[in-house]
């Protein structure tokens, strides 16, 4: 078992979720139960899956939950692109969130390789 609170990847996931919540506050009310809700759930899922994996008994289990987190990361990236394309997310916010997300994706892929080879 790993202490998830000490992991940089978990900390960055928390920060991404907080930033996404702040950026999505200005989304139209018509998206409250659509894209806004879906994006927020994905953002919360990223560090949540990391934390859950850290609570499992084996590194192989951790790798599985990291893979779930990575899936949520790709899902969120798609939703960010859609939000930009339909112009509810400005370019600066898109670039900032995408940059954070891409860093987390790289870290996640590295950890998946590390823990699936154990």
N, CA, C and O atoms as a printed pandas DataFrame, in Angstrom:
     atom_number atom_name residue_name chain_id  residue_number  x_coord  y_coord  z_coord
0              1         N          UNK        A               1    0.835   -1.175    0.000
1              2        CA          UNK        A               1    0.000    0.000    0.000
2              3         C          UNK        A               1    0.886    1.246    0.000
3              4         O          UNK        A               1    1.975    1.262    0.574
4              5         N          UNK        A               2    0.390    2.268   -0.651
5              6        CA          UNK        A               2    1.135    3.509   -0.797
6              7         C          UNK        A               2    0.333    4.654   -0.166
7              8         O          UNK        A               2   -0.898    4.625   -0.154
8              9         N          UNK        A               3    1.031    5.643    0.348
9             10        CA          UNK        A               3    0.357    6.820    0.885
10            11         C          UNK        A               3    0.072    7.771   -0.271
11            12         O          UNK        A               3    0.961    8.492   -0.725
12            13         N          UNK        A               4   -1.164    7.770   -0.742
13            14        CA          UNK        A               4   -1.518    8.540   -1.932
14            15         C          UNK        A               4   -1.307   10.037   -1.749
15            16         O          UNK        A               4   -1.012   10.741   -2.714
16            17         N          UNK        A               5   -1.454   10.531   -0.529
17            18        CA          UNK        A               5   -1.318   11.969   -0.289
18            19         C          UNK        A               5    0.104   12.476   -0.542
19            20         O          UNK        A               5    0.317   13.665   -0.778
20            21         N          UNK        A               6    1.059   11.570   -0.490
21            22        CA          UNK        A               6    2.452   11.944   -0.728
22            23         C          UNK        A               6    2.840   11.895   -2.211
23            24         O          UNK        A               6    3.907   12.382   -2.587
24            25         N          UNK        A               7    1.996   11.321   -3.040
25            26        CA          UNK        A               7    2.307   11.174   -4.462
26            27         C          UNK        A               7    2.067   12.478   -5.214
27            28         O          UNK        A               7    0.992   13.071   -5.122
28            29         N          UNK        A               8    3.074   12.913   -5.955
29            30        CA          UNK        A               8    2.949   14.138   -6.770
30            31         C          UNK        A               8    1.796   14.022   -7.760
31            32         O          UNK        A               8    1.079   14.992   -8.005
32            33         N          UNK        A               9    1.622   12.841   -8.322
33            34        CA          UNK        A               9    0.573   12.651   -9.316
34            35         C          UNK        A               9   -0.809   12.864   -8.699
35            36         O          UNK        A               9   -1.687   13.444   -9.337
36            37         N          UNK        A              10   -1.006   12.403   -7.473
37            38        CA          UNK        A              10   -2.285   12.609   -6.793
38            39         C          UNK        A              10   -2.481   14.095   -6.494
39            40         O          UNK        A              10   -3.568   14.639   -6.691
40            41         N          UNK        A              11   -1.413   14.745   -6.015
41            42        CA          UNK        A              11   -1.479   16.174   -5.710
42            43         C          UNK        A              11   -1.816   16.986   -6.957
43            44         O          UNK        A              11   -2.622   17.915   -6.900
44            45         N          UNK        A              12   -1.196   16.633   -8.081
45            46        CA          UNK        A              12   -1.486   17.326   -9.336
46            47         C          UNK        A              12   -2.909   17.040   -9.805
47            48         O          UNK        A              12   -3.556   17.910  -10.388
48            49         N          UNK        A              13   -3.395   15.837   -9.557
49            50        CA          UNK        A              13   -4.771   15.489   -9.902
50            51         C          UNK        A              13   -5.772   16.305   -9.102
51            52         O          UNK        A              13   -6.787   16.753   -9.637
52            53         N          UNK        A              14   -5.485   16.497   -7.820
53            54        CA          UNK        A              14   -6.344   17.334   -6.980
54            55         C          UNK        A              14   -6.356   18.769   -7.509
55            56         O          UNK        A              14   -7.414   19.389   -7.617
56            57         N          UNK        A              15   -5.172   19.291   -7.839
57            58        CA          UNK        A              15   -5.088   20.662   -8.343
58            59         C          UNK        A              15   -5.838   20.814   -9.663
59            60         O          UNK        A              15   -6.509   21.822   -9.886
60            61         N          UNK        A              16   -5.726   19.816  -10.538
61            62        CA          UNK        A              16   -6.459   19.858  -11.799
62            63         C          UNK        A              16   -7.965   19.893  -11.548
63            64         O          UNK        A              16   -8.681   20.661  -12.190
64            65         N          UNK        A              17   -8.445   19.076  -10.629
65            66        CA          UNK        A              17   -9.878   19.055  -10.324
66            67         C          UNK        A              17  -10.345   20.417   -9.798
67            68         O          UNK        A              17  -11.395   20.919  -10.198
68            69         N          UNK        A              18   -9.560   20.999   -8.907
69            70        CA          UNK        A              18   -9.904   22.322   -8.364
70            71         C          UNK        A              18   -9.921   23.363   -9.483
71            72         O          UNK        A              18  -10.845   24.171   -9.571
72            73         N          UNK        A              19   -8.900   23.340  -10.335
73            74        CA          UNK        A              19   -8.829   24.299  -11.444
74            75         C          UNK        A              19   -9.989   24.117  -12.418
75            76         O          UNK        A              19  -10.561   25.094  -12.901
76            77         N          UNK        A              20  -10.333   22.860  -12.705
77            78        CA          UNK        A              20  -11.442   22.593  -13.622
78            79         C          UNK        A              20  -12.749   23.118  -13.038
79            80         O          UNK        A              20  -13.557   23.706  -13.757
80            81         N          UNK        A              21  -12.958   22.912  -11.755
81            82        CA          UNK        A              21  -14.172   23.438  -11.111
82            83         C          UNK        A              21  -14.238   24.950  -11.278
83            84         O          UNK        A              21  -15.290   25.494  -11.615
84            85         N          UNK        A              22  -13.125   25.626  -11.046
85            86        CA          UNK        A              22  -13.100   27.091  -11.151
86            87         C          UNK        A              22  -13.377   27.552  -12.585
87            88         O          UNK        A              22  -14.163   28.472  -12.809
88            89         N          UNK        A              23  -12.724   26.906  -13.547
89            90        CA          UNK        A              23  -12.914   27.294  -14.952
90            91         C          UNK        A              23  -14.329   27.000  -15.437
91            92         O          UNK        A              23  -14.861   27.733  -16.271
92            93         N          UNK        A              24  -14.939   25.945  -14.929
93            94        CA          UNK        A              24  -16.266   25.557  -15.419
94            95         C          UNK        A              24  -17.403   26.324  -14.738
95            96         O          UNK        A              24  -18.563   26.178  -15.122
96            97         N          UNK        A              25  -17.080   27.136  -13.736
97            98        CA          UNK        A              25  -18.115   27.945  -13.081
98            99         C          UNK        A              25  -18.803   28.889  -14.059
99           100         O          UNK        A              25  -19.977   29.222  -13.891
100          101         N          UNK        A              26  -18.072   29.316  -15.075
101          102        CA          UNK        A              26  -18.634   30.275  -16.033
102          103         C          UNK        A              26  -19.351   29.602  -17.206
103          104         O          UNK        A              26  -19.839   30.291  -18.102
104          105         N          UNK        A              27  -19.422   28.275  -17.213
105          106        CA          UNK        A              27  -20.120   27.584  -18.288
106          107         C          UNK        A              27  -21.610   27.943  -18.221
107          108         O          UNK        A              27  -22.130   28.245  -17.147
108          109         N          UNK        A              28  -22.284   27.910  -19.357
109          110        CA          UNK        A              28  -23.712   28.251  -19.363
110          111         C          UNK        A              28  -24.545   27.296  -18.513
111          112         O          UNK        A              28  -24.209   26.122  -18.359
112          113         N          UNK        A              29  -25.635   27.824  -17.967
113          114        CA          UNK        A              29  -26.540   26.999  -17.156
114          115         C          UNK        A              29  -27.086   25.816  -17.942
115          116         O          UNK        A              29  -27.411   24.779  -17.362
116          117         N          UNK        A              30  -27.189   25.964  -19.247
117          118        CA          UNK        A              30  -27.698   24.869  -20.082
118          119         C          UNK        A              30  -26.775   23.660  -20.058
119          120         O          UNK        A              30  -27.191   22.560  -20.420
120          121         N          UNK        A              31  -25.524   23.848  -19.636
121          122        CA          UNK        A              31  -24.563   22.744  -19.568
122          123         C          UNK        A              31  -24.395   22.192  -18.155
123          124         O          UNK        A              31  -23.577   21.301  -17.923
124          125         N          UNK        A              32  -25.172   22.724  -17.213
125          126        CA          UNK        A              32  -25.030   22.314  -15.814
126          127         C          UNK        A              32  -25.120   20.803  -15.642
127          128         O          UNK        A              32  -24.329   20.217  -14.903
128          129         N          UNK        A              33  -26.069   20.171  -16.313
129          130        CA          UNK        A              33  -26.252   18.724  -16.179
130          131         C          UNK        A              33  -25.669   17.962  -17.367
131          132         O          UNK        A              33  -25.859   16.752  -17.488
132          133         N          UNK        A              34  -24.970   18.663  -18.229
133          134        CA          UNK        A              34  -24.347   18.050  -19.393
134          135         C          UNK        A              34  -22.841   18.043  -19.253
135          136         O          UNK        A              34  -22.274   17.335  -18.421
136          137         N          UNK        A              35  -22.215   18.842  -20.077
137          138        CA          UNK        A              35  -20.764   18.866  -20.151
138          139         C          UNK        A              35  -20.114   19.268  -18.823
139          140         O          UNK        A              35  -19.104   18.682  -18.433
140          141         N          UNK        A              36  -20.666   20.239  -18.138
141          142        CA          UNK        A              36  -20.082   20.687  -16.864
142          143         C          UNK        A              36  -20.028   19.545  -15.868
143          144         O          UNK        A              36  -18.987   19.286  -15.264
144          145         N          UNK        A              37  -21.132   18.873  -15.703
145          146        CA          UNK        A              37  -21.204   17.763  -14.765
146          147         C          UNK        A              37  -20.260   16.627  -15.161
147          148         O          UNK        A              37  -19.560   16.068  -14.316
148          149         N          UNK        A              38  -20.249   16.298  -16.434
149          150        CA          UNK        A              38  -19.405   15.206  -16.918
150          151         C          UNK        A              38  -17.917   15.525  -16.718
151          152         O          UNK        A              38  -17.145   14.667  -16.290
152          153         N          UNK        A              39  -17.528   16.753  -17.030
153          154        CA          UNK        A              39  -16.126   17.151  -16.879
154          155         C          UNK        A              39  -15.701   17.127  -15.416
155          156         O          UNK        A              39  -14.599   16.688  -15.085
156          157         N          UNK        A              40  -16.572   17.594  -14.560
157          158        CA          UNK        A              40  -16.247   17.610  -13.134
158          159         C          UNK        A              40  -16.110   16.192  -12.585
159          160         O          UNK        A              40  -15.219   15.914  -11.782
160          161         N          UNK        A              41  -16.995   15.300  -13.019
161          162        CA          UNK        A              41  -16.895   13.907  -12.566
162          163         C          UNK        A              41  -15.583   13.282  -13.034
163          164         O          UNK        A              41  -14.934   12.560  -12.277
164          165         N          UNK        A              42  -15.195   13.555  -14.265
165          166        CA          UNK        A              42  -13.928   13.022  -14.780
166          167         C          UNK        A              42  -12.746   13.566  -13.984
167          168         O          UNK        A              42  -11.840   12.823  -13.605
168          169         N          UNK        A              43  -12.769   14.864  -13.739
169          170        CA          UNK        A              43  -11.664   15.493  -13.012
170          171         C          UNK        A              43  -11.527   14.916  -11.603
171          172         O          UNK        A              43  -10.414   14.691  -11.127
172          173         N          UNK        A              44  -12.645   14.679  -10.947
173          174        CA          UNK        A              44  -12.626   14.104   -9.605
174          175         C          UNK        A              44  -12.180   12.644   -9.654
175          176         O          UNK        A              44  -11.511   12.163   -8.739
176          177         N          UNK        A              45  -12.548   11.952  -10.712
177          178        CA          UNK        A              45  -12.197   10.542  -10.875
178          179         C          UNK        A              45  -10.689   10.317  -11.009
179          180         O          UNK        A              45  -10.182    9.265  -10.620
180          181         N          UNK        A              46   -9.987   11.283  -11.547
181          182        CA          UNK        A              46   -8.539   11.119  -11.777
182          183         C          UNK        A              46   -7.790   10.868  -10.468
183          184         O          UNK        A              46   -7.167    9.815  -10.333
184          185         N          UNK        A              47   -7.822   11.786   -9.499
185          186        CA          UNK        A              47   -7.104   11.502   -8.249
186          187         C          UNK        A              47   -7.805   10.440   -7.398
187          188         O          UNK        A              47   -7.156    9.749   -6.613
188          189         N          UNK        A              48   -9.119   10.307   -7.551
189          190        CA          UNK        A              48   -9.852    9.303   -6.766
190          191         C          UNK        A              48   -9.395    7.892   -7.106
191          192         O          UNK        A              48   -9.207    7.068   -6.211
192          193         N          UNK        A              49   -9.216    7.607   -8.394
193          194        CA          UNK        A              49   -8.739    6.278   -8.792
194          195         C          UNK        A              49   -7.308    6.038   -8.344
195          196         O          UNK        A              49   -6.944    4.917   -7.990
196          197         N          UNK        A              50   -6.502    7.078   -8.359
197          198        CA          UNK        A              50   -5.125    6.946   -7.864
198          199         C          UNK        A              50   -5.155    6.585   -6.382
199          200         O          UNK        A              50   -4.448    5.678   -5.942
200          201         N          UNK        A              51   -5.980    7.302   -5.616
201          202        CA          UNK        A              51   -6.093    7.028   -4.179
202          203         C          UNK        A              51   -6.610    5.610   -3.927
203          204         O          UNK        A              51   -6.088    4.896   -3.071
204          205         N          UNK        A              52   -7.635    5.212   -4.675
205          206        CA          UNK        A              52   -8.182    3.867   -4.480
206          207         C          UNK        A              52   -7.145    2.795   -4.787
207          208         O          UNK        A              52   -7.034    1.805   -4.064
208          209         N          UNK        A              53   -6.387    2.996   -5.860
209          210        CA          UNK        A              53   -5.341    2.041   -6.210
210          211         C          UNK        A              53   -4.272    1.931   -5.144
211          212         O          UNK        A              53   -3.737    0.849   -4.899
212          213         N          UNK        A              54   -3.962    3.043   -4.514
213          214        CA          UNK        A              54   -2.954    3.037   -3.447
214          215         C          UNK        A              54   -3.429    2.248   -2.230
215          216         O          UNK        A              54   -2.614    1.770   -1.441
216          217         N          UNK        A              55   -4.721    2.114   -2.082
217          218        CA          UNK        A              55   -5.262    1.364   -0.954
218          219         C          UNK        A              55   -5.356   -0.130   -1.201
219          220         O          UNK        A              55   -5.743   -0.887   -0.311
220          221         N          UNK        A              56   -5.009   -0.551   -2.387
221          222        CA          UNK        A              56   -5.071   -1.982   -2.717
222          223         C          UNK        A              56   -3.809   -2.688   -2.243
223          224         O          UNK        A              56   -2.819   -2.050   -1.886
224          225         N          UNK        A              57   -3.861   -4.013   -2.246
225          226        CA          UNK        A              57   -2.778   -4.800   -1.658
226          227         C          UNK        A              57   -1.543   -4.937   -2.540
227          228         O          UNK        A              57   -0.428   -5.044   -2.031
228          229         N          UNK        A              58   -1.733   -4.934   -3.859
229          230        CA          UNK        A              58   -0.592   -5.206   -4.728
230          231         C          UNK        A              58   -0.332   -4.053   -5.693
231          232         O          UNK        A              58   -1.213   -3.240   -5.976
232          233         N          UNK        A              59    0.888   -4.009   -6.182
233          234        CA          UNK        A              59    1.240   -3.001   -7.181
234          235         C          UNK        A              59    0.496   -3.247   -8.490
235          236         O          UNK        A              59    0.208   -2.306   -9.229
236          237         N          UNK        A              60    0.184   -4.512   -8.777
237          238        CA          UNK        A              60   -0.597   -4.829   -9.972
238          239         C          UNK        A              60   -1.993   -4.215   -9.871
239          240         O          UNK        A              60   -2.523   -3.697  -10.855
240          241         N          UNK        A              61   -2.583   -4.276   -8.677
241          242        CA          UNK        A              61   -3.883   -3.633   -8.460
242          243         C          UNK        A              61   -3.774   -2.123   -8.641
243          244         O          UNK        A              61   -4.640   -1.496   -9.252
244          245         N          UNK        A              62   -2.701   -1.546   -8.104
245          246        CA          UNK        A              62   -2.474   -0.112   -8.272
246          247         C          UNK        A              62   -2.395    0.243   -9.755
247          248         O          UNK        A              62   -2.957    1.249  -10.188
248          249         N          UNK        A              63   -1.706   -0.573  -10.521
249          250        CA          UNK        A              63   -1.576   -0.339  -11.958
250          251         C          UNK        A              63   -2.945   -0.315  -12.640
251          252         O          UNK        A              63   -3.178    0.504  -13.529
252          253         N          UNK        A              64   -3.849   -1.205  -12.229
253          254        CA          UNK        A              64   -5.198   -1.237  -12.804
254          255         C          UNK        A              64   -5.942    0.068  -12.533
255          256         O          UNK        A              64   -6.598    0.610  -13.422
256          257         N          UNK        A              65   -5.837    0.567  -11.305
257          258        CA          UNK        A              65   -6.532    1.809  -10.969
258          259         C          UNK        A              65   -5.878    3.013  -11.634
259          260         O          UNK        A              65   -6.557    3.987  -11.961
260          261         N          UNK        A              66   -4.571    2.953  -11.835
261          262        CA          UNK        A              66   -3.908    4.002  -12.613
262          263         C          UNK        A              66   -4.439    4.003  -14.043
263          264         O          UNK        A              66   -4.615    5.061  -14.647
264          265         N          UNK        A              67   -4.691    2.816  -14.577
265          266        CA          UNK        A              67   -5.253    2.717  -15.926
266          267         C          UNK        A              67   -6.670    3.301  -15.965
267          268         O          UNK        A              67   -7.049    3.935  -16.951
268          269         N          UNK        A              68   -7.446    3.096  -14.913
269          270        CA          UNK        A              68   -8.783    3.712  -14.837
270          271         C          UNK        A              68   -8.653    5.231  -14.813
271          272         O          UNK        A              68   -9.406    5.944  -15.476
272          273         N          UNK        A              69   -7.692    5.708  -14.043
273          274        CA          UNK        A              69   -7.443    7.152  -13.971
274          275         C          UNK        A              69   -7.056    7.694  -15.342
275          276         O          UNK        A              69   -7.517    8.761  -15.746
276          277         N          UNK        A              70   -6.213    6.961  -16.049
277          278        CA          UNK        A              70   -5.778    7.391  -17.382
278          279         C          UNK        A              70   -6.972    7.469  -18.335
279          280         O          UNK        A              70   -7.053    8.378  -19.161
280          281         N          UNK        A              71   -7.890    6.523  -18.217
281          282        CA          UNK        A              71   -9.103    6.567  -19.030
282          283         C          UNK        A              71   -9.901    7.835  -18.767
283          284         O          UNK        A              71  -10.393    8.469  -19.701
284          285         N          UNK        A              72  -10.030    8.201  -17.510
285          286        CA          UNK        A              72  -10.726    9.442  -17.157
286          287         C          UNK        A              72   -9.981   10.660  -17.685
287          288         O          UNK        A              72  -10.598   11.657  -18.062
288          289         N          UNK        A              73   -8.669   10.578  -17.712
289          290        CA          UNK        A              73   -7.861   11.680  -18.229
290          291         C          UNK        A              73   -8.117   11.887  -19.719
291          292         O          UNK        A              73   -8.253   13.022  -20.176
292          293         N          UNK        A              74   -8.180   10.804  -20.467
293          294        CA          UNK        A              74   -8.451   10.919  -21.902
294          295         C          UNK        A              74   -9.880   11.410  -22.153
295          296         O          UNK        A              74  -10.137   12.175  -23.082
296          297         N          UNK        A              75  -10.791   10.955  -21.311
297          298        CA          UNK        A              75  -12.172   11.397  -21.417
298          299         C          UNK        A              75  -12.260   12.907  -21.162
299          300         O          UNK        A              75  -12.933   13.627  -21.898
300          301         N          UNK        A              76  -11.577   13.376  -20.116
301          302        CA          UNK        A              76  -11.575   14.805  -19.810
302          303         C          UNK        A              76  -10.920   15.610  -20.923
303          304         O          UNK        A              76  -11.384   16.701  -21.256
304          305         N          UNK        A              77   -9.851   15.085  -21.499
305          306        CA          UNK        A              77   -9.188   15.791  -22.602
306          307         C          UNK        A              77  -10.156   15.975  -23.775
307          308         O          UNK        A              77  -10.192   17.039  -24.392
308          309         N          UNK        A              78  -10.922   14.960  -24.072
309          310        CA          UNK        A              78  -11.917   15.042  -25.138
310          311         C          UNK        A              78  -12.967   16.105  -24.819
311          312         O          UNK        A              78  -13.357   16.884  -25.688
312          313         N          UNK        A              79  -13.409   16.129  -23.593
313          314        CA          UNK        A              79  -14.421   17.110  -23.186
314          315         C          UNK        A              79  -13.870   18.533  -23.196
315          316         O          UNK        A              79  -14.597   19.478  -23.505
316          317         N          UNK        A              80  -12.600   18.690  -22.863
317          318        CA          UNK        A              80  -11.972   20.013  -22.955
318          319         C          UNK        A              80  -11.946   20.490  -24.412
319          320         O          UNK        A              80  -12.215   21.657  -24.698
320          321         N          UNK        A              81  -11.622   19.585  -25.312
321          322        CA          UNK        A              81  -11.598   19.928  -26.744
322          323         C          UNK        A              81  -12.990   20.343  -27.209
323          324         O          UNK        A              81  -13.143   21.349  -27.901
324          325         N          UNK        A              82  -13.995   19.572  -26.830
325          326        CA          UNK        A              82  -15.367   19.913  -27.209
326          327         C          UNK        A              82  -15.751   21.278  -26.637
327          328         O          UNK        A              82  -16.342   22.100  -27.338
328          329         N          UNK        A              83  -15.421   21.519  -25.378
329          330        CA          UNK        A              83  -15.744   22.802  -24.735
330          331         C          UNK        A              83  -15.096   23.975  -25.450
331          332         O          UNK        A              83  -15.692   25.045  -25.575
332          333         N          UNK        A              84  -13.888   23.770  -25.910
333          334        CA          UNK        A              84  -13.202   24.825  -26.663
334          335         C          UNK        A              84  -13.871   25.017  -28.024
335          336         O          UNK        A              84  -14.091   26.148  -28.460
336          337         N          UNK        A              85  -14.186   23.929  -28.679
337          338        CA          UNK        A              85  -14.783   23.993  -30.016
338          339         C          UNK        A              85  -16.160   24.660  -30.016
339          340         O          UNK        A              85  -16.512   25.358  -30.966
340          341         N          UNK        A              86  -16.932   24.447  -28.958
341          342        CA          UNK        A              86  -18.252   25.081  -28.894
342          343         C          UNK        A              86  -18.187   26.429  -28.168
343          344         O          UNK        A              86  -19.210   27.056  -27.892
344          345         N          UNK        A              87  -16.987   26.843  -27.875
345          346        CA          UNK        A              87  -16.677   28.176  -27.357
346          347         C          UNK        A              87  -17.275   28.475  -25.985
347          348         O          UNK        A              87  -17.701   29.597  -25.714
348          349         N          UNK        A              88  -17.304   27.459  -25.126
349          350        CA          UNK        A              88  -17.661   27.743  -23.734
350          351         C          UNK        A              88  -16.413   27.747  -22.852
351          352         O          UNK        A              88  -16.481   28.070  -21.666
352          353         N          UNK        A              89  -15.277   27.386  -23.442
353          354        CA          UNK        A              89  -13.986   27.433  -22.762
354          355         C          UNK        A              89  -13.040   28.239  -23.632
355          356         O          UNK        A              89  -12.820   27.902  -24.795
356          357         N          UNK        A              90  -12.480   29.304  -23.072
357          358        CA          UNK        A              90  -11.584   30.149  -23.860
358          359         C          UNK        A              90  -10.234   29.463  -24.076
359          360         O          UNK        A              90   -9.891   28.512  -23.373
360          361         N          UNK        A              91   -9.481   29.952  -25.048
361          362        CA          UNK        A              91   -8.202   29.336  -25.423
362          363         C          UNK        A              91   -7.205   29.293  -24.268
363          364         O          UNK        A              91   -6.506   28.297  -24.083
364          365         N          UNK        A              92   -7.141   30.368  -23.497
365          366        CA          UNK        A              92   -6.186   30.413  -22.387
366          367         C          UNK        A              92   -6.503   29.342  -21.343
367          368         O          UNK        A              92   -5.604   28.644  -20.876
368          369         N          UNK        A              93   -7.764   29.214  -20.984
369          370        CA          UNK        A              93   -8.180   28.187  -20.023
370          371         C          UNK        A              93   -7.937   26.795  -20.588
371          372         O          UNK        A              93   -7.469   25.902  -19.883
372          373         N          UNK        A              94   -8.260   26.619  -21.866
373          374        CA          UNK        A              94   -8.040   25.328  -22.518
374          375         C          UNK        A              94   -6.564   24.942  -22.450
375          376         O          UNK        A              94   -6.227   23.819  -22.076
376          377         N          UNK        A              95   -5.695   25.869  -22.810
377          378        CA          UNK        A              95   -4.252   25.590  -22.809
378          379         C          UNK        A              95   -3.749   25.272  -21.406
379          380         O          UNK        A              95   -2.954   24.350  -21.221
380          381         N          UNK        A              96   -4.205   26.023  -20.432
381          382        CA          UNK        A              96   -3.776   25.810  -19.054
382          383         C          UNK        A              96   -4.203   24.439  -18.536
383          384         O          UNK        A              96   -3.386   23.690  -18.000
384          385         N          UNK        A              97   -5.479   24.115  -18.694
385          386        CA          UNK        A              97   -5.997   22.831  -18.226
386          387         C          UNK        A              97   -5.388   21.668  -18.986
387          388         O          UNK        A              97   -5.063   20.639  -18.394
388          389         N          UNK        A              98   -5.232   21.820  -20.281
389          390        CA          UNK        A              98   -4.655   20.752  -21.100
390          391         C          UNK        A              98   -3.201   20.507  -20.732
391          392         O          UNK        A              98   -2.744   19.364  -20.715
392          393         N          UNK        A              99   -2.485   21.565  -20.441
393          394        CA          UNK        A              99   -1.087   21.427  -20.031
394          395         C          UNK        A              99   -0.978   20.639  -18.719
395          396         O          UNK        A              99   -0.152   19.734  -18.595
396          397         N          UNK        A             100   -1.813   20.992  -17.754
397          398        CA          UNK        A             100   -1.842   20.253  -16.484
398          399         C          UNK        A             100   -2.172   18.784  -16.735
399          400         O          UNK        A             100   -1.524   17.885  -16.199
400          401         N          UNK        A             101   -3.179   18.562  -17.549
401          402        CA          UNK        A             101   -3.643   17.212  -17.836
402          403         C          UNK        A             101   -2.579   16.396  -18.549
403          404         O          UNK        A             101   -2.375   15.229  -18.214
404          405         N          UNK        A             102   -1.903   16.977  -19.515
405          406        CA          UNK        A             102   -0.865   16.250  -20.245
406          407         C          UNK        A             102    0.279   15.822  -19.333
407          408         O          UNK        A             102    0.842   14.740  -19.503
408          409         N          UNK        A             103    0.617   16.660  -18.377
409          410        CA          UNK        A             103    1.666   16.293  -17.420
410          411         C          UNK        A             103    1.231   15.096  -16.574
411          412         O          UNK        A             103    2.018   14.183  -16.323
412          413         N          UNK        A             104   -0.013   15.110  -16.142
413          414        CA          UNK        A             104   -0.539   13.999  -15.347
414          415         C          UNK        A             104   -0.597   12.723  -16.193
415          416         O          UNK        A             104   -0.317   11.635  -15.690
416          417         N          UNK        A             105   -0.957   12.851  -17.469
417          418        CA          UNK        A             105   -0.996   11.683  -18.355
418          419         C          UNK        A             105    0.382   11.042  -18.476
419          420         O          UNK        A             105    0.507    9.819  -18.414
420          421         N          UNK        A             106    1.403   11.853  -18.646
421          422        CA          UNK        A             106    2.768   11.318  -18.755
422          423         C          UNK        A             106    3.169   10.600  -17.474
423          424         O          UNK        A             106    3.733    9.507  -17.518
424          425         N          UNK        A             107    2.877   11.217  -16.340
425          426        CA          UNK        A             107    3.209   10.603  -15.054
426          427         C          UNK        A             107    2.463    9.286  -14.876
427          428         O          UNK        A             107    3.029    8.308  -14.388
428          429         N          UNK        A             108    1.203    9.263  -15.270
429          430        CA          UNK        A             108    0.387    8.066  -15.113
430          431         C          UNK        A             108    0.924    6.924  -15.972
431          432         O          UNK        A             108    1.053    5.793  -15.502
432          433         N          UNK        A             109    1.236    7.225  -17.231
433          434        CA          UNK        A             109    1.780    6.176  -18.103
434          435         C          UNK        A             109    3.086    5.609  -17.547
435          436         O          UNK        A             109    3.320    4.403  -17.615
436          437         N          UNK        A             110    3.926    6.472  -17.002
437          438        CA          UNK        A             110    5.191    6.029  -16.408
438          439         C          UNK        A             110    4.936    5.106  -15.223
439          440         O          UNK        A             110    5.573    4.060  -15.098
440          441         N          UNK        A             111    4.002    5.493  -14.354
441          442        CA          UNK        A             111    3.705    4.663  -13.187
442          443         C          UNK        A             111    3.042    3.338  -13.569
443          444         O          UNK        A             111    3.306    2.308  -12.949
444          445         N          UNK        A             112    2.193    3.364  -14.577
445          446        CA          UNK        A             112    1.577    2.109  -15.036
446          447         C          UNK        A             112    2.665    1.137  -15.483
447          448         O          UNK        A             112    2.634   -0.041  -15.127
448          449         N          UNK        A             113    3.613    1.623  -16.251
449          450        CA          UNK        A             113    4.719    0.757  -16.690
450          451         C          UNK        A             113    5.489    0.229  -15.500
451          452         O          UNK        A             113    5.815   -0.957  -15.444
452          453         N          UNK        A             114    5.784    1.097  -14.548
453          454        CA          UNK        A             114    6.567    0.707  -13.371
454          455         C          UNK        A             114    5.853   -0.371  -12.557
455          456         O          UNK        A             114    6.457   -1.376  -12.182
456          457         N          UNK        A             115    4.576   -0.158  -12.289
457          458        CA          UNK        A             115    3.864   -1.073  -11.396
458          459         C          UNK        A             115    3.295   -2.303  -12.100
459          460         O          UNK        A             115    2.945   -3.277  -11.433
460          461         N          UNK        A             116    3.196   -2.286  -13.407
461          462        CA          UNK        A             116    2.712   -3.492  -14.098
462          463         C          UNK        A             116    3.856   -4.449  -14.405
463          464         O          UNK        A             116    3.620   -5.601  -14.768
464          465         N          UNK        A             117    5.091   -3.982  -14.261
465          466        CA          UNK        A             117    6.259   -4.847  -14.485
466          467         C          UNK        A             117    6.758   -5.480  -13.204
467          468         O          UNK        A             117    7.760   -6.194  -13.209
468          469         N          UNK        A             118    6.069   -5.225  -12.112
469          470        CA          UNK        A             118    6.512   -5.751  -10.811
470          471         C          UNK        A             118    6.137   -7.204  -10.686
471          472         O          UNK        A             118    6.422   -7.829   -9.665
